[in-house]
């Protein structure tokens, strides 16, 4: 890296520290409601600074997500509507764009992986659709019973648990020295099964908390997930080498789409989020970390190799928050049911980066 660029990133880090001091002083002297510009400056400068250093680069995107969510919390009116157009209308097209990008990064051989690693695939997919839905149901039920969590908000925890993984998070498996081929195969097969499994589990587990139309969810998943992925696969196959440029661009487009979805949902659910945000964040964090732990040790119990255990832990603990948000939009409850997926996606980026960093430094035991 050139000396001038290194200096630029260092200055950004120092300015972020100054912005943090301004945040604390403003909160003490005037109150948190006036700290918005300084909080935004802190996250933006910190994200820029993190890009300049190898050890912190992977956290830059997560910090951008915090920047986006903070902006929506402080200035929700900017992200609700423009004249008569409601920005929530953009959620489904954004998810379709993300899923199309996921399709361009997949290959038909990903689905044939079932023949190469049937045991790992069976354990991975089964663990994914058993551990996370049941864990989400348990956490949501406890929240409603003992913490007076609104039922529609709590049902969002079950919703995120019933969704498959996202292809974008296979990079975590790569960084964690896990079995990348198995990771891609589990994601592909769980996504393929999601039109049937996700609505069934959601109706079974969240039925007591919220009215669910499983057939509507089936249609929404096909519209938002399966058709765009199929088009992405087709484009990748037909384009062959000519699609390489798009494949490199789509991860950036997908990340921008996720940020946009987070902004829209956070703005729409601001009032509910301010009431239950800290509690919901704790519940979602327990859900996420519990998925890692139970996924890893269930695979360990079934005598899987270390690399496969890491893979299954990541596949179980990380979920497709965009899909969950889209399903919440389809049910007309984006401001309540959609909150848990947004918080889960944000925290998952942090825990996933930390887990990948920890395992990357740790030798794999065969």
C-alpha positions as CSV (number, residue, x, y, z in Angstrom):
1,X,0.0,0.0,0.0
2,X,1.3,3.5,-0.9
3,X,2.4,5.7,2.0
4,X,-0.2,8.3,1.1
5,X,-3.0,5.8,1.3
6,X,-1.8,4.4,4.6
7,X,-1.8,7.9,6.0
8,X,-5.3,8.5,4.6
9,X,-6.6,5.4,6.4
10,X,-4.8,6.4,9.7
11,X,-6.3,9.8,9.5
12,X,-9.8,8.3,9.0
13,X,-9.2,6.2,12.1
14,X,-8.1,9.2,14.2
15,X,-11.1,11.2,13.0
16,X,-13.4,8.3,13.9
17,X,-12.0,8.4,17.4
18,X,-12.7,12.2,17.6
19,X,-16.2,11.6,16.4
20,X,-16.7,9.0,19.1
21,X,-15.6,11.5,21.7
22,X,-18.1,14.0,20.2
23,X,-20.8,11.3,20.5
24,X,-20.1,10.8,24.2
25,X,-20.0,14.5,25.0
26,X,-23.2,15.2,23.1
27,X,-25.0,12.3,24.9
28,X,-23.8,13.6,28.3
29,X,-24.5,17.3,27.7
30,X,-27.6,17.3,25.4
31,X,-28.9,13.7,25.1
32,X,-28.7,10.9,22.6
33,X,-31.3,12.4,20.3
34,X,-28.8,15.1,19.3
35,X,-25.9,12.8,18.7
36,X,-27.0,11.5,15.2
37,X,-24.5,13.4,13.0
38,X,-21.6,12.4,15.2
39,X,-22.6,8.8,15.3
40,X,-22.9,8.6,11.5
41,X,-19.5,10.3,11.2
42,X,-18.0,7.8,13.6
43,X,-19.3,4.7,11.7
44,X,-18.5,6.1,8.3
45,X,-14.9,7.1,9.2
46,X,-14.3,3.9,11.1
47,X,-15.5,1.8,8.0
48,X,-13.1,3.8,5.8
49,X,-10.2,3.3,8.3
50,X,-10.8,-0.4,8.7
51,X,-10.4,-0.9,4.9
52,X,-6.8,0.1,5.2
53,X,-5.6,-2.7,7.5
54,X,-5.6,-6.4,6.9
55,X,-6.8,-7.4,10.3
56,X,-9.8,-5.0,10.3
57,X,-10.8,-5.1,6.6
58,X,-13.4,-7.8,7.1
59,X,-15.3,-5.7,9.6
60,X,-15.7,-2.7,7.2
61,X,-19.0,-4.0,5.7
62,X,-20.5,-4.7,9.1
63,X,-19.7,-1.2,10.2
64,X,-21.4,0.1,7.0
65,X,-24.5,-1.8,8.1
66,X,-24.4,-0.1,11.5
67,X,-24.0,3.2,9.7
68,X,-27.1,2.4,7.5
69,X,-29.2,1.3,10.5
70,X,-28.2,4.3,12.6
71,X,-29.1,6.7,9.7
72,X,-32.5,5.0,9.4
73,X,-33.1,5.3,13.2
74,X,-32.2,9.0,13.3
75,X,-33.8,10.1,10.0
76,X,-36.6,7.6,9.3
77,X,-38.7,10.0,7.3
78,X,-36.1,10.0,4.5
79,X,-36.5,6.3,4.0
80,X,-40.2,5.7,4.3
81,X,-41.6,7.3,1.1
82,X,-41.2,9.8,-1.6
83,X,-44.5,11.5,-2.3
84,X,-46.9,8.6,-2.8
85,X,-44.1,6.0,-3.5
86,X,-43.3,3.8,-0.5
87,X,-39.7,2.6,-0.4
88,X,-40.9,-0.7,1.1
89,X,-41.9,-1.6,-2.4
90,X,-38.2,-1.9,-3.3
91,X,-37.6,-4.8,-0.8
92,X,-38.8,-7.6,-3.1
93,X,-36.9,-6.3,-6.2
94,X,-33.8,-5.9,-4.1
95,X,-34.1,-9.5,-2.8
96,X,-34.6,-10.8,-6.3
97,X,-31.5,-9.0,-7.5
98,X,-29.5,-10.5,-4.6
99,X,-30.8,-14.0,-5.4
100,X,-30.0,-13.5,-9.1
101,X,-26.4,-12.7,-8.0
102,X,-26.5,-15.9,-5.8
103,X,-27.5,-17.8,-8.9
104,X,-24.7,-16.5,-11.0
105,X,-22.2,-17.7,-8.4
106,X,-23.7,-21.2,-8.4
107,X,-23.2,-24.2,-10.7
108,X,-25.2,-27.3,-11.4
109,X,-22.4,-29.3,-9.9
110,X,-23.2,-27.7,-6.5
111,X,-26.5,-29.7,-6.5
112,X,-24.6,-32.9,-7.5
113,X,-22.5,-32.6,-4.4
114,X,-25.1,-34.8,-2.7
115,X,-23.4,-37.7,-4.4
116,X,-19.9,-36.7,-3.3
117,X,-20.6,-36.1,0.4
118,X,-24.0,-37.6,1.3
119,X,-23.3,-37.9,5.0
120,X,-22.1,-34.3,5.5
121,X,-24.9,-33.0,3.3
122,X,-27.6,-34.9,5.2
123,X,-26.2,-33.9,8.6
124,X,-25.8,-30.3,7.5
125,X,-29.2,-29.8,5.9
126,X,-31.0,-31.7,8.7
127,X,-29.2,-29.7,11.4
128,X,-30.0,-26.4,9.6
129,X,-33.7,-27.1,9.5
130,X,-34.0,-28.6,12.9
131,X,-31.7,-26.6,15.2
132,X,-32.4,-23.1,14.1
133,X,-36.2,-23.3,13.9
134,X,-36.5,-25.1,17.3
135,X,-34.0,-22.8,18.9
136,X,-35.8,-19.7,17.5
137,X,-39.1,-21.1,18.7
138,X,-37.8,-21.6,22.2
139,X,-36.2,-18.2,22.4
140,X,-39.3,-16.5,21.0
141,X,-41.6,-18.3,23.4
142,X,-39.5,-17.3,26.4
143,X,-39.5,-13.7,25.2
144,X,-43.2,-13.6,24.9
145,X,-43.8,-15.3,28.2
146,X,-41.3,-13.7,30.5
147,X,-40.3,-10.4,28.8
148,X,-43.6,-9.4,27.3
149,X,-42.1,-9.4,23.8
150,X,-44.8,-8.5,21.2
151,X,-45.8,-11.7,19.5
152,X,-45.3,-10.4,15.9
153,X,-41.8,-9.2,16.8
154,X,-41.0,-12.6,18.5
155,X,-42.3,-14.5,15.5
156,X,-39.5,-12.8,13.4
157,X,-37.0,-14.9,15.4
158,X,-38.7,-18.1,14.3
159,X,-38.9,-16.8,10.7
160,X,-35.1,-16.2,10.4
161,X,-34.6,-19.6,11.9
162,X,-36.7,-21.3,9.3
163,X,-34.8,-19.8,6.3
164,X,-31.9,-21.3,4.5
165,X,-28.3,-19.9,4.4
166,X,-27.1,-17.4,1.9
167,X,-24.4,-18.1,-0.7
168,X,-22.6,-14.9,0.2
169,X,-21.7,-16.3,3.6
170,X,-19.8,-19.2,2.1
171,X,-16.8,-16.9,2.2
172,X,-16.9,-17.3,6.0
173,X,-16.4,-21.0,5.5
174,X,-13.5,-20.3,3.2
175,X,-11.8,-18.0,5.7
176,X,-12.5,-20.4,8.6
177,X,-10.6,-23.2,6.7
178,X,-13.8,-25.2,6.6
179,X,-15.0,-27.5,3.8
180,X,-16.0,-24.9,1.1
181,X,-17.4,-27.5,-1.3
182,X,-19.7,-29.0,1.4
183,X,-20.7,-25.5,2.4
184,X,-21.8,-24.5,-1.1
185,X,-23.6,-27.8,-1.5
186,X,-25.5,-27.4,1.8
187,X,-26.5,-23.9,0.9
188,X,-27.7,-24.9,-2.5
189,X,-29.7,-27.9,-1.3
190,X,-31.3,-26.0,1.6
191,X,-32.2,-23.2,-0.7
192,X,-33.8,-25.7,-3.1
193,X,-35.8,-27.2,-0.2
194,X,-36.9,-23.9,1.3
195,X,-40.1,-23.4,-0.7
196,X,-41.5,-26.5,1.0
197,X,-39.7,-26.6,4.3
198,X,-39.7,-22.9,5.3
199,X,-43.5,-22.3,5.1
200,X,-44.2,-25.7,6.8
201,X,-41.9,-24.9,9.7
202,X,-43.1,-21.3,10.0
203,X,-46.8,-22.4,10.1
204,X,-46.0,-25.2,12.6
205,X,-43.9,-23.2,15.0
206,X,-45.1,-19.6,14.6
207,X,-48.8,-20.4,14.2
208,X,-49.6,-19.8,17.9
209,X,-47.9,-16.3,17.7
210,X,-49.0,-15.0,14.3
211,X,-51.4,-15.8,11.5
212,X,-49.3,-17.5,8.7
213,X,-50.5,-18.3,5.2
214,X,-48.1,-21.1,4.2
215,X,-49.2,-21.2,0.5
216,X,-48.6,-17.5,0.2
217,X,-45.1,-18.0,1.6
218,X,-44.5,-20.8,-1.0
219,X,-45.5,-18.4,-3.8
220,X,-43.3,-15.6,-2.3
221,X,-40.3,-17.9,-2.0
222,X,-40.6,-19.0,-5.6
223,X,-41.0,-15.4,-6.8
224,X,-38.2,-13.9,-4.6
225,X,-35.7,-16.8,-4.5
226,X,-36.2,-19.7,-6.8
227,X,-37.0,-17.9,-10.1
228,X,-34.1,-15.3,-9.7
229,X,-31.6,-18.0,-8.8
230,X,-32.7,-20.1,-11.8
231,X,-32.3,-17.1,-14.0
232,X,-28.8,-16.5,-12.5
233,X,-27.8,-20.1,-13.1
234,X,-29.1,-19.9,-16.7
235,X,-27.3,-16.6,-17.3
236,X,-24.0,-18.1,-15.9
237,X,-24.4,-21.2,-18.0
238,X,-25.3,-19.4,-21.2
239,X,-22.7,-16.6,-20.7
240,X,-19.9,-19.0,-19.7
241,X,-16.7,-16.9,-19.8
242,X,-18.5,-13.7,-20.7
243,X,-20.3,-13.8,-17.3
244,X,-17.1,-13.5,-15.3
245,X,-17.4,-9.7,-15.1
246,X,-20.9,-9.9,-13.7
247,X,-19.9,-12.6,-11.2
248,X,-17.3,-10.2,-9.8
249,X,-19.8,-7.3,-9.7
250,X,-22.8,-9.2,-8.2
251,X,-21.3,-9.6,-4.6
252,X,-20.9,-5.8,-4.4
253,X,-24.5,-5.4,-5.8
254,X,-25.8,-7.9,-3.2
255,X,-24.1,-6.2,-0.3
256,X,-25.5,-2.8,-1.4
257,X,-28.9,-4.5,-1.7
258,X,-28.7,-5.9,1.8
259,X,-27.8,-2.4,3.1
260,X,-30.8,-0.9,1.3
261,X,-33.1,-3.5,2.8
262,X,-31.8,-2.9,6.3
263,X,-32.3,0.9,5.9
264,X,-35.9,0.5,4.7
265,X,-36.9,-2.0,7.4
266,X,-35.2,-0.1,10.2
267,X,-37.0,3.1,9.2
268,X,-40.3,1.3,9.0
269,X,-40.0,-0.4,12.3
270,X,-38.2,2.4,14.2
271,X,-40.9,2.8,16.9
272,X,-41.0,-0.9,17.7
273,X,-37.2,-1.2,17.5
274,X,-36.7,1.6,20.1
275,X,-39.1,-0.2,22.5
276,X,-37.7,-3.8,22.2
277,X,-34.3,-3.2,20.4
278,X,-31.9,-4.1,23.2
279,X,-33.9,-7.2,24.3
280,X,-34.4,-8.3,20.7
281,X,-30.7,-7.9,20.0
282,X,-29.8,-10.2,23.0
283,X,-32.4,-12.8,21.9
284,X,-31.2,-12.8,18.3
285,X,-27.5,-13.0,19.4
286,X,-28.3,-16.0,21.5
287,X,-30.0,-17.6,18.5
288,X,-27.0,-16.9,16.3
289,X,-24.3,-18.1,18.6
290,X,-26.5,-21.0,19.7
291,X,-26.7,-22.1,16.1
292,X,-22.9,-22.1,15.8
293,X,-22.4,-24.1,19.0
294,X,-25.2,-26.7,18.4
295,X,-24.2,-27.1,14.8
296,X,-20.6,-27.7,15.6
297,X,-21.1,-30.1,18.4
298,X,-23.9,-32.0,16.7
299,X,-21.6,-32.7,13.8
300,X,-18.8,-33.6,16.3
301,X,-21.2,-36.0,18.1
302,X,-21.8,-37.7,14.7
303,X,-18.1,-38.1,14.2
304,X,-17.6,-35.6,11.4
305,X,-14.1,-34.3,10.6
306,X,-13.0,-31.0,12.1
307,X,-13.3,-29.1,8.7
308,X,-16.8,-30.5,8.2
309,X,-17.8,-29.6,11.8
310,X,-16.7,-26.0,11.1
311,X,-18.7,-26.0,7.9
312,X,-21.9,-27.2,9.6
313,X,-21.5,-24.8,12.4
314,X,-21.4,-21.9,9.9
315,X,-24.2,-23.3,7.8
316,X,-26.5,-23.7,10.8
317,X,-25.6,-20.4,12.5
318,X,-25.8,-18.0,9.5
319,X,-29.2,-17.4,7.8
320,X,-30.6,-15.7,4.7
321,X,-31.8,-12.5,6.4
322,X,-32.9,-11.0,3.0
323,X,-35.3,-13.8,2.3
324,X,-36.7,-13.5,5.8
325,X,-37.3,-9.8,5.3
326,X,-39.0,-10.4,2.0
327,X,-41.3,-13.0,3.6
328,X,-42.2,-10.5,6.3
329,X,-43.0,-7.9,3.6
330,X,-45.2,-10.5,1.8
331,X,-47.2,-11.0,5.1
332,X,-47.6,-7.2,5.4
333,X,-45.7,-7.1,8.7
334,X,-42.4,-5.6,7.7
335,X,-42.3,-3.2,10.7
336,X,-42.6,-6.0,13.3
337,X,-41.9,-9.5,11.8
338,X,-39.0,-8.0,9.8
339,X,-37.1,-6.6,12.7
340,X,-35.5,-9.8,14.0
341,X,-34.1,-10.7,10.5
342,X,-32.5,-7.2,10.2
343,X,-30.8,-7.4,13.6
344,X,-29.8,-11.0,13.0
345,X,-28.2,-10.1,9.7
346,X,-26.2,-7.3,11.4
347,X,-25.0,-9.3,14.3
348,X,-24.3,-12.3,12.1
349,X,-21.8,-10.3,10.1
350,X,-19.9,-9.5,13.4
351,X,-20.0,-13.0,14.9
352,X,-19.2,-14.7,11.5
353,X,-16.2,-12.5,11.0
354,X,-14.9,-13.2,14.5
355,X,-15.5,-16.9,14.1
356,X,-13.7,-17.0,10.7
357,X,-10.8,-15.1,12.1
358,X,-10.5,-17.4,15.1
359,X,-10.7,-20.6,13.1
360,X,-8.4,-19.2,10.4
361,X,-5.6,-18.9,13.0
362,X,-6.3,-22.4,14.5
363,X,-4.9,-25.5,12.8
364,X,-7.4,-28.0,11.6
365,X,-7.3,-31.3,13.4
366,X,-7.9,-34.2,11.1
